[in-house]
Amino acid sequence: MSDPLVSLVMVGLLSIGCQYLAYKIRLPAILPLLIVGILVGPVFGVLDPDALFGDLLFPVVSLSVAIILFEGSLTLRFGDIAGHDNMVRNLCSVGVVVTWLVAALAAHYALDLSWQLSFLFGAIVTVTGPTVIVPMLRTVRPKTNLANILRWEGIIIDPIGALLAVLTYEFIVASQDSAISHTLYTFGKTIGIGFVLGLASGYLLGLSIRKKWIPHYLQNTAVLTIILAVFAASNYVAHESGLLAVTIAGMVLANMKNVDVEDILEFKETLSVLLISGLFILLASRLNLASVIDVGAGVFIVLAAIMFVARPLSVLASSFGTGLNWRELALLSWIAPRGIVAAAVSALFSLKLEEIGYEGASIIVPIVFLVIIATVVVQSLSARSVAKLLKVRAPAPTGFLIFGGSKFSRLMAKEMINQKLSVCIADTNWDAIREARMMDIPVYFGNPMSDHAARHLEMGTFGTVLIMSPYKQLNPMIAYHFEYTMGKDKVWGLSNNEQTARPSHQVGEHYAKKLTLFDEGVTYGYLATAVAHGGSIKTTRITEEFSYEDYLKTYGSRVTPLIGLDADNRIHTFLTGKELLPEAGWRIISLIVPEGESV
């Protein structure tokens, strides 16, 4: 395509389209991105990144990878590793080393790569990543402990594996000089400069955020710009030390006390959807299909070694003292898809090595992409069946995620907890979250459909989302997000009587069908008023002597049934138009307004 503007816009549109398709079919976005990139590149020749960017291609890829590694390292909190089981810590240390060695040996002997390229390849394929793990976990739904292990491994291992790849690359570049002493000096200089500039810049950025030296509205942009400056400065002082510097800077920021990096991480959501997705299409479109074929049959040995040797060995070596049984270890051994970081880092280092004339460097990209394709496709399609066969799938989730931390929500959640139900309140209002915490209610502070929530909320435990917030602009987005994530009839909201009277408050027909929570006319205002007038949340047991009809007669218009638990402990949510006929053995959680009070 000759017009650069049209090409750039096309990449953006394709990126968003692939992300949306992945969202709809609940598969890692990397699959449609990869397929589209190959179609518009080597298959149909619509997109040629080298012609589009020219000499800027290398800097664009370099800066993009720097941003990916920096924001990936922002999630690397040492406290998170310590708090999520020895298995995660072991997989991200011992497991990384095992995978690195096995993959390197396989690449060297099966593909006849040099030891330097073999170890670089091994380092690149140690990473998995949350962008491919999280969608897979939603489909597989493994036991909670296994889901936590896989999710946190994906989050933590990205910067660690990338850092290992950076160090391996630095050693390869340094060893280009025949003098061993000069090699060690260059390698040491690169590592030293990267660490020093990373530590210094990370600390100064953290200090500026803590002291509020940067206005809040400039914070995200300033941090991004400064990090890119650190990357360029580090490379200028010591060749190719920039990636190490930005990774260290992110780790320092993530672990500084009283430094809130959540806004920066949230900024990553918007940035990553366009930047990372676009980058992956560009990288896939540069693939030379002939070079993929030329890799030879040895690549199947490499794939088998990574999937059937390296991963099981790394899991086994990491499992000592963790108490996991063989079924759980078997599932962990099967799920390890590679993602965007592996693709981006392989493309960057391949470009760098080709630039300095390193022989055979071009083979790294097709091998890594084949590993990505094989692990994502095979494991996405089979992991659910494997989990079912091993009997390590979690039961159907029955917990409730309540969006909106009003006093009513807190009282309802507390009573649900008393009845042994799993509940979590999410809200963007800190005062509401603080009050819920004081009542020992599990909470999430922030937007529950954010990238941060995907990392920290254990969505596998929730079977229903109740939208009970006053945020009329945010509520529909929350509803659509979780409907696509969890499926139909899993998301319900409070009635909005204003929608028929005020055109500005009208909502779409599809969304309106979800606004049937509890009973007709039960709005956010009604519940707030009822609680303010002394309304309480109580659980009533239905018996042969005290039937549901007796229950309704006793309380009359003062009662609003909320949640029902039948004799088999199945959970039922009361909805407008859905008639429930509780029988003996049921427990009904309901809102009861005191006598004499009108709402």
C-alpha positions in Angstrom: 0.0 0.0 0.0 1.6 3.2 -1.2 -0.1 5.8 1.1 1.6 5.7 4.6 -1.4 7.4 6.2 -3.8 4.7 5.0 -1.4 2.0 6.1 -1.1 3.4 9.6 -4.8 3.8 10.0 -5.4 0.3 8.6 -3.0 -1.1 11.3 -4.9 0.7 14.0 -8.3 -0.5 12.7 -7.1 -4.1 12.4 -5.7 -4.0 15.9 -9.0 -2.9 17.4 -10.9 -5.4 15.3 -8.6 -8.3 16.4 -9.0 -7.3 20.0 -12.7 -7.1 19.7 -12.9 -10.5 18.0 -10.7 -12.1 20.7 -13.0 -10.5 23.3 -16.1 -12.0 21.7 -14.7 -15.5 21.2 -12.8 -15.5 24.5 -9.4 -16.5 23.1 -6.1 -14.7 23.5 -5.9 -11.7 21.2 -2.6 -12.8 20.0 -4.2 -15.4 17.7 -6.3 -13.1 15.5 -3.5 -10.5 15.6 -1.0 -13.1 14.3 -3.4 -14.4 11.6 -4.2 -10.9 10.4 -0.6 -9.9 10.4 0.4 -12.8 8.2 -2.5 -12.2 5.8 -1.8 -8.5 5.3 1.9 -9.1 5.1 3.5 -12.2 3.4 0.2 -13.6 2.0 -1.5 -10.7 0.3 1.4 -8.1 0.5 -0.9 -5.3 1.6 1.4 -4.1 4.4 5.2 -3.8 4.2 6.5 -2.4 7.5 10.0 -1.9 6.1 8.8 0.2 3.3 6.3 2.0 5.6 8.7 3.0 8.3 12.0 2.7 6.5 14.9 3.6 8.9 12.4 4.4 11.6 11.2 0.7 11.9 14.1 -0.2 14.3 13.6 2.8 16.6 9.8 2.3 16.6 10.1 -1.4 17.6 12.8 -0.5 20.2 10.7 2.2 21.9 7.6 -0.1 21.8 9.5 -2.9 23.5 10.9 -0.5 26.0 7.4 0.6 27.0 6.2 -3.0 27.1 9.0 -4.1 29.4 8.7 -1.0 31.6 5.0 -1.4 32.2 5.4 -5.1 32.6 8.0 -4.6 35.3 5.5 -2.2 37.1 3.5 -5.3 38.0 6.6 -7.0 39.6 6.0 -6.4 43.3 8.1 -8.5 45.5 5.3 -8.7 48.0 3.1 -10.3 45.4 5.5 -13.1 44.8 5.8 -13.8 48.5 2.0 -13.7 48.9 1.1 -16.1 46.2 2.6 -19.4 47.1 6.1 -20.9 46.9 5.1 -22.4 43.5 4.9 -19.0 41.8 8.2 -18.0 43.2 9.9 -21.2 42.2 8.4 -21.1 38.6 9.7 -17.6 38.2 13.2 -18.6 39.3 14.1 -22.3 39.2 11.5 -22.9 36.5 12.9 -20.1 34.3 16.4 -21.6 34.4 15.1 -25.1 33.6 13.1 -23.8 30.6 16.0 -21.7 29.4 18.5 -24.6 29.5 16.1 -27.2 27.9 15.0 -24.8 25.1 18.6 -23.8 24.4 19.8 -27.4 24.2 16.9 -28.4 21.9 17.5 -25.4 19.6 21.3 -26.1 19.4 21.1 -29.8 18.6 17.8 -29.9 16.6 18.3 -26.7 14.6 22.1 -26.5 14.6 22.0 -23.0 16.0 25.1 -21.5 17.6 25.2 -21.7 21.4 24.8 -17.9 21.6 21.6 -17.9 19.5 20.3 -21.0 21.2 20.6 -19.4 24.7 19.0 -16.2 23.4 16.1 -18.2 22.0 15.8 -20.2 25.3 15.6 -16.9 27.3 12.9 -15.4 25.0 10.6 -18.5 25.3 10.7 -18.5 29.1 7.9 -15.9 29.2 4.1 -16.6 29.2 2.2 -13.4 30.0 -1.2 -12.5 31.3 -2.6 -11.4 27.9 -2.6 -15.1 26.9 -3.1 -16.7 30.3 -6.2 -14.8 31.5 -8.5 -15.6 28.6 -7.5 -19.2 28.8 -8.2 -19.4 32.5 -11.7 -18.1 31.9 -12.4 -21.0 29.6 -10.6 -23.7 31.5 -11.8 -22.6 35.0 -9.2 -24.6 37.0 -9.2 -24.8 40.7 -8.6 -21.5 42.5 -5.1 -22.3 43.6 -4.1 -23.4 40.1 -5.7 -20.3 38.6 -3.8 -18.1 41.0 -0.5 -19.8 40.3 -0.9 -19.5 36.5 -2.1 -15.9 36.6 0.6 -14.7 38.8 3.3 -16.6 37.0 2.2 -14.9 33.8 2.3 -11.5 35.4 5.7 -11.9 37.2 7.6 -13.9 34.6 7.2 -11.4 31.8 9.8 -8.9 33.1 12.0 -11.6 34.5 12.2 -13.6 31.2 12.6 -10.4 29.2 15.5 -9.3 31.6 17.1 -12.7 31.0 16.8 -12.2 27.3 18.3 -8.7 27.6 21.3 -10.0 29.5 21.9 -12.9 27.1 21.7 -10.5 24.2 24.2 -8.1 25.9 26.6 -11.0 26.3 26.3 -12.0 22.7 27.0 -8.4 21.5 29.9 -8.1 23.9 31.4 -11.4 22.8 31.6 -10.2 19.2 35.0 -8.9 20.1 37.6 -11.7 20.2 39.3 -10.4 23.4 37.8 -12.1 26.4 38.8 -9.2 28.7 37.1 -6.7 26.4 34.0 -8.9 26.2 33.7 -9.0 30.0 34.4 -5.2 30.2 31.7 -4.4 27.7 29.2 -6.7 29.3 29.9 -5.4 32.7 29.6 -1.8 31.5 26.3 -2.5 29.9 24.9 -4.2 33.0 26.3 -1.5 35.3 25.0 1.4 33.3 21.6 -0.2 32.9 21.3 -1.0 36.6 22.6 2.4 37.8 20.4 4.5 35.4 17.4 2.2 36.1 17.8 2.5 39.8 18.3 6.2 39.8 15.5 7.1 37.3 13.1 4.7 39.0 13.8 6.2 42.4 13.6 9.8 41.2 10.3 9.1 39.4 8.9 7.5 42.5 10.0 10.4 44.6 8.4 12.9 42.2 5.1 10.9 42.3 5.2 10.6 46.1 6.0 14.4 46.6 3.5 15.3 43.9 6.1 17.3 42.0 4.3 16.4 38.7 0.7 17.6 38.3 -1.7 14.6 38.3 -3.0 15.3 34.8 0.6 15.2 33.5 1.7 12.2 35.5 1.1 9.4 32.9 2.5 11.4 30.0 5.5 12.6 32.0 6.4 9.1 33.3 6.2 7.7 29.8 8.3 10.4 28.2 10.9 10.3 30.9 11.2 6.5 30.6 11.8 6.8 26.9 14.4 9.4 27.6 16.1 7.1 30.1 16.0 4.3 27.5 17.7 6.6 24.9 20.2 8.0 27.4 21.2 4.6 28.7 21.8 3.3 25.1 23.9 6.4 24.4 26.1 5.9 27.4 26.4 2.1 27.0 25.3 0.4 23.8 22.0 -1.5 24.2 21.7 -1.0 28.0 18.4 0.8 27.6 16.0 -2.2 27.9 17.7 -3.2 31.2 17.5 0.4 32.5 13.7 0.7 31.9 13.0 -2.8 33.3 14.9 -1.9 36.5 13.2 1.5 36.7 9.8 -0.2 36.6 10.7 -2.6 39.3 12.0 0.2 41.5 8.7 2.2 41.0 6.6 -0.9 41.7 8.3 -1.6 45.0 8.7 2.0 46.5 6.6 2.7 49.5 3.8 5.3 49.3 4.1 5.5 45.5 0.8 4.8 43.7 1.5 3.5 40.2 -2.1 2.3 39.6 -2.9 5.3 37.4 0.2 4.5 35.3 -0.9 0.9 35.0 -4.4 2.0 34.0 -2.9 4.2 31.3 -1.2 1.0 30.0 -4.6 -0.4 29.1 -5.3 2.3 26.4 -1.7 2.3 25.3 -1.3 -1.5 25.1 -4.5 -2.1 23.1 -3.2 0.1 20.2 0.6 0.1 20.6 1.1 -3.6 21.4 -1.6 -4.9 19.1 -0.3 -2.7 16.3 3.2 -3.8 17.0 2.3 -7.4 16.8 0.5 -7.0 13.4 3.6 -5.2 12.1 5.9 -8.0 13.4 3.7 -10.7 12.0 3.5 -9.0 8.6 7.3 -9.1 8.4 7.4 -12.8 8.6 9.0 -14.5 5.6 6.9 -17.6 5.0 9.8 -19.1 3.1 12.1 -18.7 6.2 9.5 -20.4 8.3 9.5 -23.4 5.9 13.3 -23.3 5.8 13.5 -23.8 9.6 13.1 -27.5 8.9 11.6 -30.5 10.7 13.9 -29.9 13.6 11.5 -27.2 14.8 9.0 -29.9 15.8 11.7 -31.4 18.1 12.1 -27.9 19.6 8.4 -27.5 20.1 8.1 -31.0 21.7 11.0 -30.2 24.0 9.5 -26.9 25.1 6.0 -28.3 25.6 6.6 -31.9 26.8 10.1 -31.6 28.5 10.9 -28.1 29.6 7.5 -27.2 31.1 7.0 -30.5 33.0 10.5 -30.4 34.3 10.3 -26.8 35.4 7.0 -27.5 37.1 8.4 -30.6 38.8 11.5 -28.7 39.9 9.4 -25.9 41.3 6.9 -28.1 43.1 9.0 -29.4 46.0 7.4 -28.4 49.3 4.3 -26.9 47.7 1.9 -29.8 48.5 0.4 -29.9 45.0 -0.8 -33.4 43.9 0.1 -35.0 40.6 -3.1 -33.9 38.9 -2.6 -30.3 39.7 1.1 -30.5 38.6 0.0 -32.1 35.3 -2.4 -29.2 34.5 0.3 -26.7 35.3 2.7 -28.6 33.1 0.3 -28.3 30.2 -0.6 -24.6 30.3 2.3 -22.3 29.3 1.3 -20.3 26.2 3.8 -17.7 24.9 2.6 -14.2 24.2 3.3 -10.7 23.0 6.5 -10.1 25.0 8.2 -13.2 23.4 7.2 -11.9 19.9 8.3 -8.3 20.5 11.6 -9.2 22.2 12.5 -11.8 19.5 11.8 -9.3 16.7 13.8 -6.6 18.4 16.9 -8.7 19.1 16.8 -10.3 15.6 16.8 -6.8 14.1 19.6 -5.7 16.3 21.8 -8.7 15.5 21.1 -8.5 11.8 22.1 -4.8 12.0 25.5 -5.7 13.4 25.9 -8.6 10.9 25.5 -11.5 13.2 25.1 -14.6 11.1 21.9 -16.6 11.3 20.1 -14.1 13.6 17.1 -13.9 11.2 16.0 -17.5 12.2 15.1 -16.4 15.7 11.8 -14.7 14.8 10.2 -17.6 12.8 11.1 -20.1 15.5 9.7 -17.9 18.3 6.5 -17.3 16.2 6.1 -21.0 15.7 6.4 -21.6 19.4 3.7 -18.9 20.0 1.4 -20.4 17.5 1.8 -24.0 18.7 1.4 -23.2 22.4 -1.5 -20.8 22.1 -3.5 -22.9 19.6 -2.9 -26.4 21.1 -3.2 -25.4 24.7 -6.2 -23.0 24.1 -8.1 -25.8 22.3 -7.2 -28.6 24.7 -6.6 -27.2 28.2 -10.3 -27.3 29.2 -10.6 -31.0 28.2 -7.3 -31.8 30.0 -8.5 -30.0 33.2 -11.8 -32.0 33.0 -9.9 -35.3 32.5 -7.6 -34.6 35.4 -10.6 -33.5 37.5 -9.1 -30.2 38.5 -11.7 -27.9 37.2 -13.4 -25.6 39.7 -17.1 -26.1 40.3 -19.4 -23.6 38.6 -18.7 -20.2 40.3 -21.4 -19.1 42.7 -19.9 -16.0 44.2 -21.3 -12.4 43.7 -19.4 -9.4 42.5 -21.3 -6.3 43.6 -20.5 -3.1 41.8 -21.5 -0.2 44.1 -20.5 0.1 47.8 -23.5 1.9 49.2 -24.7 1.3 52.7 -27.4 -1.1 51.3 -24.8 -3.0 49.4 -22.6 -3.4 52.4 -25.5 -4.6 54.6 -26.6 -7.1 52.0 -23.0 -8.3 51.4 -22.5 -8.8 55.1 -25.6 -10.9 55.5 -24.7 -12.9 52.4 -21.3 -13.7 54.0 -23.1 -14.7 57.1 -25.0 -17.2 55.0 -21.7 -18.6 53.6 -21.9 -16.9 50.2 -18.8 -15.6 48.4 -19.1 -11.8 47.9 -16.9 -9.0 46.8 -17.8 -5.3 46.6 -16.1 -3.2 43.9 -16.4 0.6 43.8 -14.3 3.6 42.7 -15.4 5.5 45.8 -12.7 5.1 48.5 -15.1 6.0 51.4 -17.5 3.2 50.4 -14.6 0.8 50.1 -13.2 1.8 53.5 -16.6 1.3 55.2 -16.8 -2.2 53.6 -13.4 -3.1 54.8 -14.3 -2.1 58.3 -17.1 -4.7 58.1 -14.7 -7.4 56.9 -16.2 -7.5 53.5 -13.9 -8.4 50.6 -13.4 -5.4 48.3 -11.9 -4.1 45.1 -11.1 -0.4 44.9 -11.3 0.7 41.3 -13.0 -0.1 38.0 -13.8 -3.8 37.9 -13.4 -4.0 34.2 -9.9 -2.5 34.2 -6.7 -4.3 33.3 -5.7 -4.0 37.0 -8.9 -5.8 38.0 -8.2 -8.6 35.6 -4.9 -9.1 37.4 -6.1 -8.8 40.9 -9.8 -9.9 41.0 -10.3 -13.7 41.1 -13.1 -13.6 38.6 -13.3 -17.4 38.5 -15.1 -17.3 41.9 -17.9 -15.1 40.7 -21.0 -16.5 39.0 -23.2 -13.3 39.1 -22.5 -9.6 38.9 -25.0 -7.2 40.6 -24.8 -3.6 39.5 -26.0 -1.4 42.3 -24.1 1.8 41.9 -25.3 5.4 41.2 -22.8 5.7 38.2 -25.3 5.9 35.3 -22.6 6.3 32.7 -20.4 3.5 34.0 -23.1 0.9 34.8 -23.9 0.0 31.2 -20.2 -0.5 30.3 -19.8 -2.7 33.4 -22.9 -4.7 32.4 -21.7 -5.3 28.8 -18.2 -6.1 29.8 -19.2 -8.9 32.3 -21.9 -10.2 30.0 -19.3 -10.9 27.3 -16.9 -12.2 29.9 -19.2 -14.4 31.9 -22.1 -15.1 29.5 -25.8 -14.2 29.4 -28.0 -14.1 32.5 -25.0 -13.5 34.8 -25.3 -9.7 35.1 -28.3 -7.8 36.7 -28.8 -4.2 37.6 -31.3 -2.1 39.6 -34.3 -0.6 37.9 -34.0 2.9 36.5 -37.5 4.4 36.5 -36.3 7.7 35.1 -35.6 6.2 31.7 -39.2 6.3 30.7 -39.8 9.9 31.9 -36.5 11.6 30.9 -35.1 11.2 27.4 -31.6 12.0 28.7 -31.7 8.9 30.9 -33.1 6.4 28.3 -31.0 3.3 27.8 -30.8 0.7 25.1 -33.3 -2.1 25.0 -30.7 -4.8 25.5 -29.4 -3.1 28.6 -32.9 -2.3 29.9 -33.6 -6.0 30.0 -30.9 -6.4 32.7 -32.4 -3.7 35.0 -34.7 -6.2 36.7 -32.9 -6.8 40.0 -35.1 -7.7 43.0 -38.4 -6.2 42.0 -40.1 -3.6 39.9 -39.5 -0.1 41.2 -36.5 -1.1 43.3 -34.1 1.6 42.3 -30.8 2.8 43.9 -32.8 5.7 45.5 -35.4 3.4 46.9 -32.8 1.2 48.6 -30.9 4.2 49.9 -34.0 5.6 51.4 -35.1 2.3 52.9 -31.8 1.9 54.7 -31.9 5.5 55.9 -35.3 4.8 57.4 -34.0 1.9 59.4 -34.4 -0.9 56.9 -32.3 -4.0 57.6 -31.2 -7.1 55.8 -32.4 -10.3 57.4 -32.5 -14.0 56.5 -35.8 -15.9 57.0 -36.1 -19.7 56.9 -39.1 -21.1 55.1 -40.6 -24.2 56.8 -43.7 -26.3 56.6 -45.2 -24.2 59.4 -44.1 -20.9 58.0 -44.6 -21.0 54.2 -43.6 -18.4 51.6 -47.2 -17.1 51.6 -47.0 -16.7 55.3 -43.7 -14.8 54.9 -45.3 -12.4 52.4 -48.4 -11.9 54.6 -46.3 -11.2 57.7 -44.2 -8.5 56.1 -46.4 -7.3 53.3 -45.1 -4.3 51.4 -42.3 -3.8 53.9 -40.3 -6.7 52.5 -38.2 -6.9 49.3 -36.8 -10.4 48.7 -33.2 -10.3 47.4 -31.5 -13.7 47.4 -32.9 -17.2 47.9 -31.0 -20.3 48.9 -33.0 -23.5 48.3 -32.7 -26.8 50.3 -29.8 -27.9 48.1 -27.9 -24.6 48.7 -28.5 -23.5 45.1 -28.6 -19.7 44.8 -31.5 -17.8 43.2 -31.6 -14.1 42.6 -35.0 -12.5 42.8 -35.8 -10.7 39.5 -38.7 -8.8 38.1 -40.7 -11.1 35.9 -39.0 -14.2 37.2 -41.4 -16.0 39.6 -39.7 -17.9 42.4 -41.8 -20.2 44.6 -39.7 -20.9 47.7 -40.5 -24.1 49.5 -39.7 -25.5 52.9 -36.0 -25.6 53.5 -35.4 -22.3 51.6 -33.6 -19.3 53.2 -34.5 -15.9 51.9 -32.3 -12.9 52.3 -34.5 -9.8 52.2 -34.7 -6.1 52.9 -37.3 -5.3 55.6 -38.4 -1.8 56.4 -39.6 -1.2 60.0 -43.3 -0.9 60.7 -44.7 2.6 60.3 -41.9 3.7 58.0 -42.8 4.7 54.4 -40.3 4.7 51.6 
